Amino acid sequence: MKLGLINSVYFGTDIDAFGEGIKLTKEMGFDTIDIYPQDGEMSEEQFQAVMKYSKEYDIPVRAGVALIFGFFSPNAPERAFAKELGRKLVDLSARMGAHNMLIVNGEYFWQLETGFTKEWIFNNAVEGTQVLGEQAAKHGLKIAVELEPFKMSIVNSIDSMDAFLNAVGMPETVMANVDCSHLHLAGIPPTEIQRLKGRIAHVHISDALDTHGDLPPGRGKAPMQAYINELAKAGFDGSVSCELEWPPDPSRAGVLAWVKEAGDATLALMRNAGVHA
């Protein structure tokens, strides 16, 4: 396995998430970087910076990140726009040399108390994801579907992940993202990871207490070592990317200490499992 980091930890700081942050990430011992195009877009300047720093400091882009909730908008033009946006973000991920693009599909809305049924929303999310899968296949890219721990999320359990991937029906391209803190918050034990064996494209790691928090491993209650052990048992050999938010000290030094703590803790977990030198 490789040690990764999502660049969004640098958003809102004086560290450029598309430039200097990549250099600093490598210097702190990370192997790969995931790039989240903030607000769903990147300037050409940002793209060129990612390419420059990634090559210069030998830290490959492992994943792109996309939050696309429009696949099941009540408005047909918005659904069409979401698909086109998704295609563009797949193309961008491929241009960056990524292995996969993570997608977050969002949640059922209006408590399913209107004419927009669970089946209608699910089927539209599936259709949109299929469009992204077709585009990704052209580039040899994987789509990694996020499991969210929230009550109304479309994919919030191993059962719903399995149903969603089966409905999409593109097993070589559209796969799962395993987020360790999300599994914990959803009450999913580590052994359940084996149900996704052979279908895991990417992994996020962070810790949590009782609510979503994206803490460095060791600061919360999640059984992190057990999750890493089960990923190793399932044969996963990609990047385990630290997903971090809200450092208690938002200063430059505080953010870097937060990232370094998460990286060192994750590296220790992987070494304990025998999956990182």
VEXMI-294678 format. One record per residue (C-alpha): residue in one letter; x negated, y negated, z negated. Coordinates in steps of 0.001 Angstrom, whole numbers, padded with zeros to 6 digits, always signed. Layout:
N
aXYZ ...
END
This chain:
277
m+000000+000000+000000 k-000976-003633+000517 l-000556-006508-001927 g+001580-009264-000425 l+003128-012611-001319 i+006064-014606+000062 n+004952-018154+000890 s+008157-019675-000545 v+006523-019827-003995 y+004711-022915-002725 f+007848-024763-001592 g+008327-027987-003508 t+004692-028149-004626 d+001723-030043-003243 i+000414-026787-001746 d+001277-026418+001950 a+003147-023099+002237 f+002167-022805+005902 g-001464-023857+005549 e-003557-024184+002417 g-001252-021802+000554 i-002283-018968+002881 k-005969-019625+002164 l-005371-019755-001588 t-003300-016573-001444 k-006195-014687+000135 e-008650-016118-002390 m-006454-014768-005204 g-006822-011224-003868 f-003705-010718-001744 d-003884-008606+001413 t-000894-009973+003357 i+001488-012931+003477 d+005223-013110+004251 i+006401-016291+005939 y+009815-017765+005188 p+010654-020508+007702 q+012178-022999+005282 d+015749-023900+006286 g+015567-021361+009114 e+013076-023201+011298 m+009383-023916+011673 s+007669-026707+013527 e+005020-025872+016117 e+002516-027508+013792 q+003509-025162+010974 f+003342-022159+013306 q-000128-023083+014500 a-001262-023579+010892 v+000015-020113+009950 m-001864-018595+012881 k-005053-020518+012078 y-005182-019740+008372 s-004022-016140+008781 k-006790-015410+011289 e-009499-017473+009607 y-008973-015917+006188 d-008022-012425+007415 i-004627-012281+005744 p-002070-010932+008245 v+001578-011955+008305 r+003465-008854+007216 a+007037-010132+007355 g+009232-012973+008437 v+012225-013870+006255 a+015723-014830+007405 l+018845-015737+005424 i+021754-015473+007849 f+025265-015617+006440 g+026986-016624+009671 f+027526-013182+011176 f+030916-013050+009468 s+031961-016679+009656 p+035695-017148+010292 n+034672-019199+013359 a+033588-017349+016508 p+031187-020116+017681 e+029409-019956+014341 r+029085-016173+014588 a+027560-016591+018053 f+025171-019250+016754 a+024080-016982+013882 k+023187-014235+016350 e+021192-016630+018504 l+019415-018011+015425 g+018616-014464+014376 r+017126-013666+017789 k+014933-016767+017601 l+013707-015858+014129 v+012918-012322+015308 d+010919-013808+018180 l+009135-016112+015738 s+008288-013195+013444 a+006884-011319+016428 r+004791-014339+017493 m+003289-014399+014004 g+002326-010730+014394 a+004664-009524+011671 h+005519-005874+011102 n+009100-006668+010081 m+011639-009398+009482 l+013623-009319+006288 i+017288-010263+006558 v+019704-011264+003798 n+023295-010892+004988 g+025133-012547+002119 e+028369-011765+000336 y+032034-010988+000835 f+033953-014221+000439 w+037180-015505-001135 q+037187-012450-003413 l+038607-010457-000492 e+042032-011931-001224 t+042692-013282+002277 g+043138-011876+005769 f+039369-011569+006114 t+039137-008023+004845 k+036149-006163+003511 e+036118-004035+006650 w+036193-007115+008930 i+033298-008796+007104 f+031271-005573+006927 n+031765-004817+010624 n+030744-008324+011679 a+027630-008146+009499 v+026812-004815+011127 e+027342-006242+014617 g+025086-009204+013908 t+022391-006959+012485 q+022587-004739+015557 v+021901-007795+017723 l+018801-008533+015665 g+017778-004891+015842 e+017995-004902+019625 q+015821-008023+019774 a+013357-006594+017267 a+013036-003345+019228 k+011805-005340+022222 h+008842-006438+020119 g+008268-003173+018241 l+009392-004996+015085 k+011405-003628+012158 i+014398-005311+010512 a+014373-004916+006716 v+017811-005286+005103 e+017779-006785+001608 l+019696-005207-001285 e+021085-007967-003498 p+022177-007312-007100 f+025309-009463-006984 k+028871-008190-007354 m+030132-009444-003987 s+026991-008754-001929 i+027564-006682+001183 v+024576-004494+000294 n+024230-004203-003484 s+023656-000492-004152 i+021951+002520-002611 d+025388+003722-001463 s+026175+000447+000314 m+022655+000294+001799 d+023072+003823+003129 a+026502+002973+004575 f+025215-000232+006159 l+022170+001390+007762 n+024299+004263+009048 a+026838+001838+010517 v+024090-000131+012283 g+022813+003172+013651 m+019272+002089+014583 p+017150+004212+012215 e+013837+003516+013950 t+014323-000246+013818 v+016800-001343+011112 m+015673-000117+007710 a+015787-001064+004034 n+013924-003603+001958 v+013437-002361-001595 d+013429-005217-004096 c+012351-003848-007464 s+013971-006498-009662 h+017189-006276-007654 l+017312-002514-008214 h+016863-003105-011933 l+019546-005793-012122 a+021938-003574-010163 g+021340-000729-012628 i+019678+001482-010020 p+017123+003884-011555 p+013733+004300-009869 t+014451+007875-008750 e+017219+006596-006433 i+014491+005211-004160 q+014076+008758-002839 r+017462+008429-001107 l+015814+005851+001165 k+012732+007938+001936 g+011630+007340+005517 r+013884+004281+005806 i+011915+001655+003855 a+010381-001087+005999 h+009291-003487+003265 v+009163-004025-000504 h+009600-007040-002782 i+008349-007002-006331 s+009192-009286-009222 d+010486-008796-012730 a+013745-009869-014365 l+015376-010154-017739 d+019179-010024-017601 t+019742-012277-014580 h+018001-012962-011282 g+014688-014620-012050 d+011780-013477-009824 l+009232-013309-012635 p+005716-011869-012421 p+005724-008141-013235 g+005480-007597-016970 r+007523-010645-017985 g+010870-008912-017753 k+012575-005613-018464 a+012334-003772-015145 p+010455-000421-015134 m+007917-001660-012630 q+005479+001229-012816 a+008266+003730-012251 y+009461+001830-009163 i+005951+001766-007676 n+005459+005449-008495 e+008702+006347-006710 l+007757+004240-003680 a+004486+006146-003485 k+006369+009442-003808 a+008664+008342-000960 g+005621+007822+001251 f+005915+004046+001571 d+002624+002593+002800 g+003423-001025+003677 s+003184-004293+001785 v+004541-004822-001707 s+005229-008560-001587 c+005497-010637-004735 e+008641-012777-004627 l+008278-015594-007142 e+010373-018603-008059 w+010535-021267-010764 p+007101-021240-012426 p+007419-022738-015925 d+004567-025107-015097 p+005252-026637-011651 s+001846-028317-011456 r-000670-027106-008893 a-002642-025258-011554 g+000560-023799-013011 v+001791-022472-009671 l-001570-020890-008864 a-001739-019271-012310 w+001810-017909-011786 v+000841-016393-008434 k-002431-014966-009752 e-000657-013379-012720 a+001868-011697-010426 g-000802-010496-008026 d-003025-009057-010727 a-000084-007326-012423 t+001149-005804-009159 l-002343-004686-008191 a-002671-002910-011539 l+000630-001107-010937 m-000482+000046-007497 r-003865+001185-008775 n-002173+003136-011550 a-000143+004903-008852 g-003267+005557-006784 v-002047+003531-003787 h-004531+000638-003727 a-008308+000591-003981 
END
